[in-house]
Amino acid sequence: MENVSKIWLGPLPADSPYVKPFRMYYIQNGVEKNWDLLKVHDSVAIILYNSTRQKLVLVRQFRPAVYHGVIASEQGNFDNVDLQAFPPSIGVTLELCAGIVDKSKSWVEIAREEVLEECGFDVPVERIEEVMVYRSGVGASGAKQAMYYCEVSDADKANSGGGVDDEIIEVVELSLDEAKRMLQKGAVNNSPPSCLMGLLWFFANKAPVTV
Ligand SMILES: O=c1ccn([C@@H]2O[C@H](COP(=O)(O)OP(=O)(O)O[C@H]3O[C@H](CO)[C@@H](O)[C@H](O)[C@H]3O)[C@@H](O)[C@H]2O)c(=O)[nH]1
């Protein structure tokens, strides 16, 4: 996964299918203001719990934006990045199974497809429960994300997951203790807030009661 050998930046092409930057102007309290925005796709994310193995199912992947963010925080810019000093592994995240809403299907159907493509579980939409809907990137994109929960079992496993086309996604099973450690006070990890919130929701609402 971290077999990344060369990294460089370039200007955003105007026809990017993923990100469109623009400036919004508005008048608030009689004062003209503006705000620079990014239009990005809405998305779904799915908390997956494998009850056969009592494990949470997450995904690991190299995230260019996280790699960039880590280096920008550390060295203040992204010039002359030294791959020895900043190995690509620093841009690898642990996240909920997720996907962008870029097709005209219902959101829960898109969630079902992501569970199959990324994690290899074939479940009907009736078993996917909506948890909550929120806005991410409130400073830059305001994109909507719907979070779902689905309990799976080994019997639902249809393939090994890993994504489609040239996606490189590793399926990771976390014990509940390992997941709890991600939420401990002082924990530092690369996971997005949606993943951490999803884990908190799981522990508050779904985790098996242990005596
Ligand atoms: O610049 C880009 C952007 C996306 N892709 C492709 O598009 C896919 C989109 O992936 P998908 O699995 O549909 O969505 P995610 O990348 O998982 O991202 C969603 O899930 C994340 C975790 O919740 C959120 O942070 C994001 O905002 C949300 O879009 C990627 O894998 C790539 O194949 C590119 O090739 N280039």
PDBQT file of the ligand as one rigid body, heavy atoms in Angstrom, charges set to zero:
ROOT
HETATM    1  O1  LIG A 301      -8.970  13.328  -6.353  1.00  0.00    +0.000 OA
HETATM    2  C1  LIG A 301      -9.467  12.201  -6.342  1.00  0.00    +0.000 A 
HETATM    3  C2  LIG A 301     -10.535  11.858  -5.492  1.00  0.00    +0.000 A 
HETATM    4  C3  LIG A 301     -11.058  10.599  -5.571  1.00  0.00    +0.000 A 
HETATM    5  N1  LIG A 301     -10.563   9.691  -6.466  1.00  0.00    +0.000 N 
HETATM    6  C4  LIG A 301     -11.163   8.359  -6.598  1.00  0.00    +0.000 C 
HETATM    7  O2  LIG A 301     -12.450   8.383  -6.052  1.00  0.00    +0.000 OA
HETATM    8  C5  LIG A 301     -12.569   7.408  -5.085  1.00  0.00    +0.000 C 
HETATM    9  C6  LIG A 301     -13.489   7.937  -4.026  1.00  0.00    +0.000 C 
HETATM   10  O3  LIG A 301     -13.456   7.051  -3.062  1.00  0.00    +0.000 OA
HETATM   11  P1  LIG A 301     -14.716   6.656  -2.231  1.00  0.00    +0.000 P 
HETATM   12  O4  LIG A 301     -14.375   5.367  -1.571  1.00  0.00    +0.000 OA
HETATM   13  O5  LIG A 301     -15.973   6.741  -3.059  1.00  0.00    +0.000 OA
HETATM   14  O6  LIG A 301     -14.785   7.837  -1.140  1.00  0.00    +0.000 OA
HETATM   15  P2  LIG A 301     -13.754   8.086  -0.005  1.00  0.00    +0.000 P 
HETATM   16  O7  LIG A 301     -12.448   8.427  -0.612  1.00  0.00    +0.000 OA
HETATM   17  O8  LIG A 301     -13.770   6.920   0.914  1.00  0.00    +0.000 OA
HETATM   18  O9  LIG A 301     -14.212   9.376   0.820  1.00  0.00    +0.000 OA
HETATM   19  C7  LIG A 301     -15.410   9.498   1.580  1.00  0.00    +0.000 C 
HETATM   20  O10 LIG A 301     -15.260   9.038   2.926  1.00  0.00    +0.000 OA
HETATM   21  C8  LIG A 301     -14.323   9.739   3.743  1.00  0.00    +0.000 C 
HETATM   22  C9  LIG A 301     -14.315   9.077   5.109  1.00  0.00    +0.000 C 
HETATM   23  O11 LIG A 301     -15.553   9.234   5.741  1.00  0.00    +0.000 OA
HETATM   24  C10 LIG A 301     -14.672  11.217   3.832  1.00  0.00    +0.000 C 
HETATM   25  O12 LIG A 301     -13.658  11.875   4.585  1.00  0.00    +0.000 OA
HETATM   26  C11 LIG A 301     -14.747  11.779   2.431  1.00  0.00    +0.000 C 
HETATM   27  O13 LIG A 301     -15.147  13.149   2.511  1.00  0.00    +0.000 OA
HETATM   28  C12 LIG A 301     -15.751  10.977   1.607  1.00  0.00    +0.000 C 
HETATM   29  O14 LIG A 301     -15.824  11.456   0.262  1.00  0.00    +0.000 OA
HETATM   30  C13 LIG A 301     -11.147   7.149  -4.601  1.00  0.00    +0.000 C 
HETATM   31  O15 LIG A 301     -10.939   5.902  -4.044  1.00  0.00    +0.000 OA
HETATM   32  C14 LIG A 301     -10.369   7.293  -5.886  1.00  0.00    +0.000 C 
HETATM   33  O16 LIG A 301     -10.456   6.105  -6.631  1.00  0.00    +0.000 OA
HETATM   34  C15 LIG A 301      -9.519  10.015  -7.268  1.00  0.00    +0.000 A 
HETATM   35  O17 LIG A 301      -9.061   9.206  -8.062  1.00  0.00    +0.000 OA
HETATM   36  N2  LIG A 301      -9.001  11.272  -7.199  1.00  0.00    +0.000 N 
ENDROOT
TORSDOF 0
